Amino acid sequence: MLETMRLTVSDAFPMMMVRIAREKALPFEPLVPNPEAIAAMREARKGKLPRFKDVDALMKDLKPYLGLFLVATICPEKNTLRTTGNWMPCGSLSTTLCD
């Protein structure tokens, strides 16, 4: 995004600091996970998640939850997606990559 505005990080940082000083607030809304999201992230890090053999199996499991967002761990090198089974509104979306 900075490139499209022809700005460098060195240009943008002072601009952001001036805005923070002027408005006495961050120029963005920080994302703070709710307790349910935090619990789901801890569960995901422990690796205690359902696994699916393919996308069709995942989609079958997801069908009742369409329109909600899933907390998941994505492992591209293993070609797997593990879900916590926890569903949250979009403001609480959490996706992590495995180690």
Stockholm file with secondary structure:
# STOCKHOLM 1.0

chainA/1-99         MLETMRLTVSDAFPMMMVRIAREKALPFEPLVPNPEAIAAMREARKGKLPRFKDVDALMKDLKPYLGLFLVATICPEKNTLRTTGNWMPCGSLSTTLCD
#=GR chainA/1-99 SS CTGGGTCCHHHHHHHHHHHHHHHTSCSSCCCCCCHHHHHHHHHHHHTCCCBCSSHHHHHHHHGGGTTSEEEEEEEGGGTEEEEEEEEECGGGCCEEECC
#=GC SS_cons        CTGGGTCCHHHHHHHHHHHHHHHTSCSSCCCCCCHHHHHHHHHHHHTCCCBCSSHHHHHHHHGGGTTSEEEEEEEGGGTEEEEEEEEECGGGCCEEECC
//
